[in-house]
Amino acid sequence: MVMPQQSDIEIPLLQVLIDLGGQGRPKDVYPLVTKKFPELTREDLEEVMVSGVNKWTNRIQWVRQKLIDNGDMYSPQRGIWAITEQGRLRIQSPQENRPAPLNLVELYDNYEDDFKSQLLDRLHELTPRQFEEFAKKFLQIYGFVSVNVTNIGPDGGIDGYGKLKLGLATMNVAFQCKRWQGNVGRKEIQQFRGAIQGNYEQGIFFTTSDFTQNAKGISIQKGAVPIILMNGTGIVDIMIEKGLGVEKKPLYLFYEKVQDFLDE
């Protein structure tokens, strides 16, 4: 069967968090959300992507990120999902839960959400090396030059570097990539900053997941190399904006297909 639309998962996910007392760990949330969709088959629940990531739990994670962006959820600490007061009000409002007739705007929004989910799935399917090569192309479309991927190997501190022209000046920039499911924390940002301090004027940290609040809090610090944080949703939004791996049909306002990010 076709998996539920992301918009169909939002209310059940928020309701599960309320049932758990307002917050819970992903391992407790997943099975309770799944129970809200009895039509899912065993094959649906066991389907995995090339990378080995479970497609159903990955879709729930994507919905969770959307709810965080909308202010309905937050992460009080690493590994904990929680509902906000806004999320509670959304559950309590009959208008929010009442089925409404489908319209073109809603159909387009659902299509866009699903397409973004496909892009994020593809990012998860890349090998670590392919994700680094993708980051190189990502920076090149933003005008970076002399972009190179290093051969240091995993956890070497710097996955690549390049230059960005700012008027008459040139800024040396290094980047690191983490194709993770869990959020990147403060420790990883500190280690990356330590690896580039003194040699680069800026760092860019790419991840397919997201960053903890502590990580976000130290990304820009006085007297330290600034670290630009690029999470999965931000990467996907820019891919669509810049046409990286995406073909569009403006006449119909629909995205046509997902391309291979690494094709020349």
Backbone as CSV, one residue per row, in Angstrom:
resi,resn,N_x,N_y,N_z,CA_x,CA_y,CA_z,C_x,C_y,C_z
1,MET,0.838,-1.187,0.000,0.000,0.000,0.000,0.883,1.250,0.000
2,VAL,0.271,2.404,-0.299,0.973,3.675,-0.228,1.005,4.127,1.223
3,MET,2.175,4.514,1.710,2.283,4.951,3.095,1.478,6.233,3.315
4,PRO,1.015,6.458,4.551,0.240,7.664,4.840,1.005,8.927,4.467
5,GLN,0.263,9.954,4.054,0.864,11.256,3.786,1.458,11.798,5.078
6,GLN,2.484,12.622,4.947,3.089,13.209,6.137,2.071,14.006,6.939
7,SER,1.190,14.724,6.236,0.190,15.530,6.919,-0.767,14.652,7.733
8,ASP,-0.951,13.396,7.313,-1.829,12.482,8.033,-1.186,11.946,9.315
9,ILE,0.131,12.065,9.406,0.856,11.529,10.560,1.004,12.576,11.668
10,GLU,0.851,13.844,11.331,1.122,14.917,12.297,0.263,14.804,13.556
11,ILE,-1.060,14.759,13.398,-1.953,14.704,14.557,-1.744,13.428,15.376
12,PRO,-1.650,12.234,14.748,-1.372,11.025,15.535,-0.075,11.114,16.334
13,LEU,0.968,11.706,15.753,2.235,11.838,16.469,2.075,12.746,17.676
14,LEU,1.389,13.874,17.509,1.159,14.783,18.635,0.311,14.113,19.715
15,GLN,-0.688,13.351,19.291,-1.550,12.660,20.253,-0.772,11.629,21.050
16,VAL,0.130,10.918,20.389,0.957,9.928,21.085,1.805,10.600,22.156
17,LEU,2.369,11.766,21.854,3.184,12.482,22.842,2.343,12.888,24.046
18,ILE,1.102,13.306,23.807,0.205,13.645,24.914,-0.074,12.404,25.750
19,ASP,-0.323,11.273,25.081,-0.603,10.022,25.785,0.595,9.583,26.640
20,LEU,1.791,9.955,26.213,3.009,9.589,26.951,3.341,10.597,28.051
21,GLY,2.466,11.566,28.243,2.708,12.553,29.286,3.385,13.814,28.791
22,GLY,3.458,13.971,27.470,4.036,15.191,26.914,5.358,14.998,26.218
23,GLN,6.022,13.899,26.493,7.301,13.633,25.839,7.625,12.148,25.887
24,GLY,8.560,11.751,25.041,8.945,10.346,25.022,10.156,10.112,24.150
25,ARG,10.713,8.930,24.286,11.858,8.549,23.460,11.348,7.943,22.146
26,PRO,12.106,8.123,21.059,11.665,7.608,19.760,11.253,6.136,19.801
27,LYS,11.990,5.312,20.533,11.686,3.876,20.561,10.307,3.593,21.168
28,ASP,9.823,4.516,22.002,8.485,4.375,22.567,7.428,5.005,21.668
29,VAL,7.834,6.029,20.925,6.896,6.759,20.071,6.535,5.968,18.814
30,TYR,7.540,5.372,18.175,7.319,4.687,16.900,6.189,3.661,16.947
31,PRO,6.196,2.704,17.889,5.139,1.682,17.869,3.759,2.253,18.145
32,LEU,3.678,3.311,18.957,2.375,3.902,19.261,1.818,4.654,18.062
33,VAL,2.681,5.321,17.320,2.235,5.986,16.097,1.795,4.932,15.084
34,THR,2.544,3.852,15.007,2.219,2.777,14.057,0.834,2.203,14.330
35,LYS,0.461,2.083,15.593,-0.857,1.548,15.949,-1.993,2.429,15.431
36,LYS,-1.682,3.695,15.175,-2.699,4.621,14.658,-3.016,4.328,13.185
37,PHE,-2.198,3.470,12.564,-2.373,3.159,11.143,-2.446,1.647,10.952
38,PRO,-3.542,1.034,11.360,-3.670,-0.437,11.293,-3.625,-0.981,9.869
39,GLU,-3.809,-0.097,8.878,-3.788,-0.566,7.493,-2.373,-0.878,6.994
40,LEU,-1.344,-0.440,7.730,0.037,-0.729,7.338,0.306,-2.232,7.458
41,THR,0.900,-2.794,6.425,1.200,-4.222,6.434,2.585,-4.474,7.030
42,ARG,2.863,-5.720,7.284,4.180,-6.076,7.798,5.267,-5.698,6.802
43,GLU,4.963,-5.894,5.513,5.925,-5.539,4.464,6.191,-4.032,4.468
44,ASP,5.145,-3.246,4.688,5.315,-1.790,4.761,6.266,-1.415,5.888
45,LEU,6.069,-2.040,7.032,6.837,-1.681,8.219,8.273,-2.186,8.165
46,GLU,8.518,-3.190,7.331,9.870,-3.749,7.240,10.654,-3.202,6.050
47,GLU,10.014,-2.375,5.233,10.684,-1.849,4.035,11.825,-0.913,4.438
48,VAL,12.969,-1.108,3.810,14.137,-0.282,4.122,14.689,0.345,2.848
49,MET,15.447,1.411,3.030,16.133,2.048,1.918,17.449,1.319,1.670
50,VAL,18.138,1.710,0.608,19.403,1.070,0.253,20.388,1.136,1.408
51,SER,20.345,2.239,2.155,21.281,2.442,3.264,20.957,1.572,4.471
52,GLY,19.779,0.903,4.451,19.377,0.083,5.586,18.449,0.796,6.545
53,VAL,18.165,2.070,6.297,17.277,2.853,7.154,15.827,2.439,6.901
54,ASN,15.077,2.238,7.971,13.673,1.856,7.835,12.860,3.026,7.290
55,LYS,12.084,2.783,6.234,11.351,3.859,5.561,10.244,4.444,6.434
56,TRP,9.553,3.605,7.184,8.440,4.097,7.985,8.924,4.989,9.125
57,THR,9.937,4.527,9.866,10.442,5.356,10.960,11.093,6.628,10.418
58,ASN,11.694,6.528,9.239,12.286,7.709,8.630,11.207,8.742,8.298
59,ARG,10.045,8.266,7.858,8.944,9.187,7.539,8.440,9.860,8.816
60,ILE,8.355,9.112,9.899,7.934,9.708,11.172,8.944,10.763,11.616
61,GLN,10.223,10.479,11.423,11.261,11.448,11.785,11.120,12.733,10.976
62,TRP,10.784,12.590,9.698,10.599,13.764,8.856,9.411,14.595,9.362
63,VAL,8.316,13.923,9.730,7.144,14.621,10.263,7.510,15.330,11.561
64,ARG,8.267,14.655,12.392,8.708,15.271,13.651,9.489,16.554,13.402
65,GLN,10.375,16.543,12.383,11.145,17.736,12.070,10.237,18.865,11.593
66,LYS,9.238,18.514,10.797,8.294,19.529,10.314,7.527,20.140,11.475
67,LEU,7.125,19.308,12.434,6.396,19.810,13.593,7.276,20.698,14.464
68,ILE,8.563,20.388,14.539,9.499,21.253,15.267,9.606,22.597,14.567
69,ASP,9.756,22.557,13.251,9.858,23.799,12.483,8.599,24.650,12.636
70,ASN,7.440,23.998,12.779,6.174,24.715,12.911,5.885,25.160,14.340
71,GLY,6.715,24.688,15.295,6.515,25.078,16.691,5.605,24.176,17.488
72,ASP,5.241,23.010,16.926,4.350,22.076,17.624,5.113,21.070,18.485
73,MET,6.405,20.889,18.191,7.248,19.977,18.963,8.590,20.631,19.236
74,TYR,9.324,20.054,20.189,10.690,20.504,20.470,11.459,19.358,21.113
75,SER,12.768,19.550,21.271,13.613,18.532,21.894,14.224,19.102,23.172
76,PRO,13.655,18.775,24.338,14.202,19.300,25.594,15.602,18.797,25.888
77,GLN,15.944,17.631,25.363,17.292,17.084,25.481,17.470,16.028,24.403
78,ARG,18.712,15.632,24.200,19.000,14.678,23.135,18.252,13.371,23.358
79,GLY,17.603,12.891,22.289,16.894,11.623,22.361,15.509,11.715,22.969
80,ILE,15.004,12.931,23.159,13.663,13.115,23.724,12.827,13.961,22.768
81,TRP,11.642,13.484,22.452,10.686,14.235,21.639,9.605,14.761,22.569
82,ALA,9.230,16.025,22.399,8.235,16.618,23.286,7.276,17.511,22.511
83,ILE,6.070,17.645,23.045,5.050,18.490,22.425,5.058,19.857,23.106
84,THR,4.844,20.903,22.348,4.783,22.258,22.893,3.340,22.600,23.258
85,GLU,3.167,23.751,23.903,1.822,24.199,24.221,1.030,24.459,22.952
86,GLN,1.725,24.963,21.931,1.063,25.184,20.641,0.568,23.869,20.064
87,GLY,1.385,22.822,20.207,0.978,21.506,19.721,-0.236,20.973,20.464
88,ARG,-0.284,21.219,21.786,-1.432,20.783,22.578,-2.705,21.507,22.137
89,LEU,-2.568,22.809,21.877,-3.720,23.583,21.434,-4.224,23.092,20.085
90,ARG,-3.284,22.657,19.256,-3.674,22.138,17.948,-4.515,20.874,18.098
91,ILE,-4.150,20.026,19.040,-4.906,18.802,19.285,-6.290,19.126,19.837
92,GLN,-6.356,20.137,20.703,-7.607,20.475,21.371,-8.587,21.202,20.467
93,SER,-8.080,21.799,19.384,-8.937,22.586,18.508,-9.694,21.678,17.549
94,PRO,-11.003,21.634,17.634,-11.776,20.786,16.718,-11.538,21.144,15.263
95,GLN,-11.305,22.426,15.000,-11.122,22.871,13.620,-9.888,22.237,13.000
96,GLU,-8.843,22.040,13.817,-7.603,21.476,13.292,-7.765,20.021,12.908
97,ASN,-8.684,19.314,13.591,-8.805,17.876,13.378,-9.967,17.500,12.470
98,ARG,-10.782,18.476,12.095,-11.934,18.184,11.269,-11.511,17.955,9.829
99,PRO,-11.899,16.833,9.216,-11.546,16.612,7.809,-12.100,17.731,6.944
100,ALA,-11.296,18.186,6.015,-11.710,19.265,5.124,-11.628,18.786,3.681
101,PRO,-12.461,19.337,2.829,-12.394,18.953,1.418,-11.021,19.259,0.832
102,LEU,-10.527,18.368,-0.003,-9.236,18.598,-0.631,-9.326,19.765,-1.611
103,ASN,-8.294,20.575,-1.648,-8.222,21.656,-2.622,-6.852,21.638,-3.255
104,LEU,-6.655,22.436,-4.281,-5.389,22.408,-5.011,-4.208,22.792,-4.135
105,VAL,-4.414,23.759,-3.241,-3.316,24.186,-2.367,-2.899,23.045,-1.446
106,GLU,-3.890,22.347,-0.864,-3.585,21.234,0.021,-2.905,20.100,-0.744
107,LEU,-3.394,19.807,-1.949,-2.782,18.765,-2.760,-1.336,19.116,-3.078
108,TYR,-1.103,20.389,-3.402,0.255,20.821,-3.719,1.156,20.717,-2.489
109,ASP,0.645,21.158,-1.327,1.445,21.086,-0.105,1.802,19.644,0.228
110,ASN,0.817,18.734,0.083,1.092,17.323,0.357,2.124,16.770,-0.619
111,TYR,1.986,17.159,-1.880,2.930,16.695,-2.886,4.331,17.215,-2.582
112,GLU,4.416,18.483,-2.215,5.716,19.076,-1.904,6.358,18.384,-0.702
113,ASP,5.568,18.132,0.340,6.097,17.446,1.520,6.630,16.067,1.164
114,ASP,5.869,15.335,0.361,6.300,13.992,-0.027,7.552,14.043,-0.898
115,PHE,7.623,15.043,-1.767,8.796,15.157,-2.620,10.031,15.469,-1.793
116,LYS,9.883,16.359,-0.815,11.009,16.667,0.071,11.437,15.433,0.852
117,SER,10.453,14.632,1.269,10.772,13.397,1.975,11.564,12.450,1.085
118,GLN,11.206,12.395,-0.197,11.957,11.562,-1.141,13.406,12.040,-1.257
119,LEU,13.583,13.345,-1.326,14.937,13.885,-1.424,15.753,13.536,-0.186
120,LEU,15.132,13.669,0.977,15.845,13.347,2.209,16.170,11.858,2.275
121,ASP,15.239,11.029,1.804,15.516,9.584,1.738,16.732,9.315,0.862
122,ARG,16.819,10.008,-0.271,17.948,9.812,-1.170,19.256,10.237,-0.522
123,LEU,19.214,11.307,0.255,20.429,11.738,0.960,20.879,10.659,1.947
124,HIS,19.918,10.036,2.631,20.248,8.970,3.576,20.826,7.754,2.866
125,GLU,20.453,7.559,1.612,20.926,6.391,0.871,22.351,6.561,0.353
126,LEU,22.845,7.801,0.328,24.214,8.028,-0.136,25.209,7.426,0.840
127,THR,26.330,6.956,0.322,27.411,6.530,1.200,28.051,7.774,1.804
128,PRO,28.821,7.634,2.893,29.497,8.808,3.458,30.324,9.559,2.413
129,ARG,31.023,8.830,1.558,31.834,9.482,0.532,30.965,10.223,-0.479
130,GLN,29.843,9.614,-0.876,28.937,10.268,-1.818,28.322,11.529,-1.202
131,PHE,28.045,11.477,0.096,27.486,12.657,0.763,28.514,13.792,0.768
132,GLU,29.784,13.451,0.917,30.832,14.470,0.857,30.919,15.077,-0.542
133,GLU,30.801,14.237,-1.576,30.822,14.738,-2.949,29.591,15.598,-3.227
134,PHE,28.467,15.207,-2.630,27.261,16.018,-2.763,27.474,17.388,-2.131
135,ALA,28.093,17.435,-0.948,28.357,18.706,-0.279,29.248,19.599,-1.151
136,LYS,30.176,18.983,-1.851,31.037,19.738,-2.770,30.201,20.418,-3.849
137,LYS,29.285,19.679,-4.469,28.416,20.258,-5.504,27.507,21.332,-4.909
138,PHE,27.034,21.092,-3.705,26.168,22.043,-3.010,26.877,23.388,-2.869
139,LEU,28.136,23.350,-2.447,28.893,24.594,-2.261,29.210,25.262,-3.599
140,GLN,29.449,24.461,-4.599,29.779,25.029,-5.911,28.619,25.833,-6.493
141,ILE,27.388,25.400,-6.266,26.264,26.157,-6.799,26.089,27.475,-6.056
142,TYR,26.718,27.598,-4.895,26.682,28.851,-4.142,27.864,29.752,-4.455
143,GLY,28.678,29.328,-5.415,29.777,30.183,-5.834,31.122,29.875,-5.211
144,PHE,31.211,28.799,-4.437,32.506,28.407,-3.892,33.391,27.886,-5.022
145,VAL,34.678,28.154,-4.934,35.633,27.696,-5.940,36.717,26.868,-5.258
146,SER,37.440,26.131,-6.091,38.536,25.283,-5.593,38.058,24.371,-4.467
147,VAL,36.861,23.813,-4.648,36.298,22.937,-3.617,36.865,21.534,-3.790
148,ASN,37.370,20.971,-2.708,37.961,19.634,-2.740,37.455,18.796,-1.581
149,VAL,37.324,17.504,-1.818,36.997,16.552,-0.762,38.295,15.912,-0.319
150,THR,38.520,15.851,0.974,39.767,15.291,1.486,39.735,13.769,1.450
151,ASN,40.869,13.162,1.705,40.968,11.701,1.763,41.405,11.247,3.151
152,ILE,40.990,12.034,4.156,41.417,11.721,5.522,40.704,10.494,6.066
153,GLY,39.469,10.267,5.592,38.707,9.133,6.103,37.710,9.582,7.146
154,PRO,36.927,8.643,7.690,35.885,8.995,8.648,36.440,9.631,9.913
155,ASP,35.697,10.635,10.408,36.042,11.309,11.650,37.429,11.934,11.609
156,GLY,37.858,12.357,10.420,39.153,13.017,10.326,39.094,14.482,10.658
157,GLY,37.906,15.007,10.916,37.776,16.399,11.314,37.364,17.311,10.181
158,ILE,37.968,17.131,9.001,37.647,17.964,7.844,37.360,17.045,6.656
159,ASP,36.187,17.168,6.081,35.825,16.343,4.931,36.094,17.044,3.612
160,GLY,36.242,18.368,3.649,36.511,19.110,2.431,36.764,20.571,2.721
161,TYR,37.160,21.297,1.690,37.470,22.715,1.864,37.316,23.427,0.525
162,GLY,37.229,24.736,0.579,37.106,25.533,-0.634,37.280,27.000,-0.313
163,LYS,37.014,27.833,-1.303,37.176,29.275,-1.136,35.903,29.981,-1.581
164,LEU,35.559,31.056,-0.876,34.407,31.881,-1.234,34.880,33.316,-1.409
165,LYS,34.641,33.876,-2.597,35.052,35.250,-2.870,34.043,36.220,-2.277
166,LEU,34.546,37.182,-1.512,33.729,38.230,-0.906,34.301,39.571,-1.344
167,GLY,33.802,40.046,-2.472,34.364,41.276,-3.022,35.777,41.033,-3.495
168,LEU,36.724,41.787,-2.950,38.133,41.610,-3.316,38.826,40.575,-2.442
169,ALA,38.161,40.134,-1.396,38.768,39.179,-0.469,38.304,37.763,-0.775
170,THR,39.043,36.798,-0.248,38.691,35.390,-0.388,38.675,34.741,0.985
171,MET,37.608,34.019,1.288,37.479,33.350,2.581,37.739,31.856,2.418
172,ASN,38.611,31.328,3.251,38.886,29.893,3.261,37.862,29.196,4.155
173,VAL,37.206,28.203,3.589,36.114,27.520,4.294,36.349,26.012,4.284
174,ALA,36.085,25.381,5.417,36.163,23.921,5.514,34.768,23.379,5.805
175,PHE,34.518,22.123,5.422,33.215,21.535,5.725,33.344,20.116,6.244
176,GLN,32.331,19.717,6.987,32.251,18.354,7.509,30.852,17.817,7.261
177,CYS,30.750,16.508,7.038,29.468,15.884,6.699,29.174,14.724,7.651
178,LYS,27.944,14.677,8.137,27.494,13.565,8.969,26.159,13.065,8.431
179,ARG,26.172,11.893,7.802,24.938,11.288,7.287,24.351,10.460,8.419
180,TRP,23.714,11.174,9.363,23.234,10.570,10.600,21.721,10.499,10.648
181,GLN,21.220,9.656,11.577,19.808,9.668,11.948,19.604,10.525,13.193
182,GLY,20.501,10.352,14.191,20.401,11.140,15.419,20.931,12.549,15.210
183,ASN,20.569,13.445,16.120,20.990,14.830,16.016,22.466,15.008,16.349
184,VAL,23.095,15.950,15.667,24.496,16.290,15.923,24.554,17.183,17.150
185,GLY,25.449,16.856,18.068,25.507,17.577,19.333,26.649,18.572,19.449
186,ARG,26.753,19.163,20.604,27.760,20.174,20.918,29.178,19.636,20.708
187,LYS,29.385,18.381,21.114,30.717,17.778,21.030,31.239,17.773,19.600
188,GLU,30.403,17.385,18.646,30.830,17.304,17.244,31.173,18.696,16.688
189,ILE,30.406,19.712,17.092,30.690,21.074,16.627,32.015,21.562,17.202
190,GLN,32.254,21.282,18.464,33.510,21.694,19.108,34.711,21.010,18.458
191,GLN,34.563,19.725,18.156,35.672,18.996,17.534,35.972,19.538,16.141
192,PHE,34.930,19.837,15.386,35.115,20.396,14.047,35.777,21.757,14.122
193,ARG,35.325,22.596,15.042,35.928,23.924,15.197,37.402,23.803,15.569
194,GLY,37.707,22.865,16.451,39.103,22.668,16.849,39.980,22.248,15.687
195,ALA,39.396,21.466,14.752,40.165,20.976,13.607,40.465,22.070,12.591
196,ILE,39.621,23.110,12.535,39.803,24.131,11.504,40.323,25.457,12.049
197,GLN,40.331,25.607,13.379,40.759,26.869,13.991,42.180,27.225,13.542
198,GLY,42.355,28.450,13.090,43.675,28.927,12.693,43.991,28.749,11.225
199,ASN,43.252,27.854,10.532,43.512,27.604,9.113,42.362,28.034,8.201
200,TYR,41.179,28.174,8.776,40.002,28.533,7.982,39.217,29.633,8.694
201,GLU,38.584,30.491,7.880,37.802,31.594,8.448,36.353,31.201,8.747
202,GLN,35.927,30.060,8.208,34.549,29.627,8.432,34.441,28.121,8.242
203,GLY,33.480,27.512,8.942,33.207,26.091,8.774,31.740,25.886,8.436
204,ILE,31.462,24.837,7.680,30.087,24.482,7.349,29.889,23.018,7.717
205,PHE,28.863,22.746,8.514,28.600,21.394,8.995,27.305,20.902,8.353
206,PHE,27.408,19.854,7.525,26.248,19.263,6.855,25.799,18.002,7.596
207,THR,24.499,17.870,7.820,23.971,16.626,8.358,22.608,16.337,7.743
208,THR,22.290,15.064,7.579,20.980,14.683,7.060,19.918,14.738,8.149
209,SER,20.327,14.886,9.401,19.368,14.936,10.501,19.192,16.382,10.964
210,ASP,19.563,16.695,12.197,19.428,18.054,12.722,20.483,18.258,13.800
211,PHE,20.441,19.404,14.458,21.395,19.753,15.500,20.661,19.975,16.818
212,THR,21.313,19.589,17.913,20.722,19.842,19.224,20.754,21.341,19.500
213,GLN,19.970,21.763,20.484,19.965,23.174,20.870,21.340,23.616,21.359
214,ASN,22.046,22.750,22.066,23.392,23.091,22.535,24.353,23.295,21.366
215,ALA,24.202,22.470,20.333,25.044,22.617,19.146,24.755,23.947,18.455
216,LYS,23.481,24.272,18.335,23.110,25.542,17.707,23.636,26.723,18.527
217,GLY,23.635,26.563,19.846,24.048,27.654,20.724,25.513,28.024,20.624
218,ILE,26.349,27.050,20.228,27.789,27.355,20.159,28.286,27.506,18.726
219,SER,27.380,27.449,17.751,27.822,27.529,16.356,28.442,28.889,16.036
220,ILE,27.934,29.935,16.661,28.486,31.278,16.493,28.913,31.788,17.863
221,GLN,30.201,31.957,18.047,30.738,32.438,19.311,31.782,33.524,19.066
222,LYS,31.787,34.507,19.922,32.734,35.608,19.794,34.165,35.089,19.909
223,GLY,35.001,35.468,18.952,36.402,35.075,18.972,36.685,33.690,18.444
224,ALA,35.650,32.979,17.988,35.838,31.619,17.476,35.388,31.555,16.017
225,VAL,35.905,30.582,15.296,35.513,30.400,13.904,34.005,30.102,13.846
226,PRO,33.234,30.856,13.075,31.796,30.577,12.969,31.548,29.276,12.218
227,ILE,30.585,28.511,12.689,30.210,27.257,12.048,28.774,27.386,11.539
228,ILE,28.601,27.296,10.224,27.275,27.348,9.622,26.670,25.950,9.671
229,LEU,25.455,25.843,10.197,24.808,24.540,10.361,23.777,24.312,9.263
230,MET,23.914,23.203,8.549,22.981,22.843,7.479,22.345,21.492,7.818
231,ASN,21.058,21.529,8.228,20.381,20.268,8.539,19.670,19.704,7.314
232,GLY,19.056,18.530,7.484,18.450,17.854,6.343,17.376,18.669,5.656
233,THR,16.492,19.283,6.438,15.411,20.058,5.830,15.949,21.288,5.113
234,GLY,16.969,21.924,5.698,17.558,23.090,5.056,18.249,22.739,3.747
235,ILE,18.943,21.594,3.743,19.617,21.143,2.526,18.601,20.885,1.420
236,VAL,17.515,20.190,1.770,16.487,19.854,0.778,15.835,21.121,0.218
237,ASP,15.550,22.083,1.084,14.932,23.333,0.620,15.827,24.046,-0.390
238,ILE,17.122,24.054,-0.123,18.047,24.736,-1.031,18.228,23.945,-2.316
239,MET,18.191,22.620,-2.229,18.253,21.799,-3.443,17.129,22.176,-4.399
240,ILE,15.927,22.346,-3.840,14.770,22.705,-4.670,14.918,24.124,-5.195
241,GLU,15.346,25.028,-4.327,15.504,26.432,-4.728,16.526,26.585,-5.852
242,LYS,17.644,25.868,-5.741,18.737,26.004,-6.700,18.675,24.993,-7.843
243,GLY,17.748,24.040,-7.770,17.657,23.040,-8.828,18.763,22.013,-8.778
244,LEU,19.284,21.732,-7.583,20.339,20.736,-7.431,19.720,19.346,-7.312
245,GLY,19.837,18.533,-8.374,19.253,17.201,-8.358,17.758,17.201,-8.559
246,VAL,17.201,18.343,-8.979,15.751,18.460,-9.124,15.424,19.096,-10.471
247,GLU,14.471,18.509,-11.176,13.935,19.122,-12.385,12.534,19.633,-12.075
248,LYS,12.221,20.841,-12.521,10.918,21.416,-12.226,10.145,21.715,-13.505
249,LYS,8.827,21.658,-13.387,7.934,22.077,-14.458,7.162,23.289,-13.955
250,PRO,7.670,24.488,-14.170,7.038,25.686,-13.611,5.580,25.863,-14.017
251,LEU,5.217,25.416,-15.230,3.858,25.613,-15.710,2.847,24.948,-14.787
252,TYR,3.225,23.764,-14.270,2.295,23.022,-13.435,2.601,23.160,-11.947
253,LEU,3.692,23.849,-11.634,4.088,24.057,-10.246,4.350,22.751,-9.507
254,PHE,4.770,21.712,-10.251,5.105,20.448,-9.624,6.544,20.077,-9.963
255,TYR,7.210,19.415,-9.028,8.558,18.923,-9.267,8.461,17.618,-10.039
256,GLU,9.315,17.462,-11.030,9.147,16.338,-11.937,9.739,15.046,-11.398
257,LYS,10.985,15.091,-10.936,11.607,13.844,-10.487,12.856,14.150,-9.690
258,VAL,13.346,13.098,-9.025,14.601,13.194,-8.307,15.710,12.724,-9.208
259,GLN,16.730,13.552,-9.400,17.860,13.154,-10.224,18.962,12.571,-9.351
260,ASP,19.949,12.035,-9.984,21.132,11.579,-9.282,21.957,12.803,-8.947
261,PHE,22.183,13.035,-7.641,22.901,14.229,-7.206,24.320,14.281,-7.776
262,LEU,24.868,13.108,-8.075,26.280,13.046,-8.433,26.514,13.030,-9.921
263,ASP,25.440,13.039,-10.718,25.621,13.071,-12.167,26.215,14.405,-12.599
264,GLU,27.095,14.342,-13.529,27.661,15.577,-14.085,26.677,16.190,-15.067
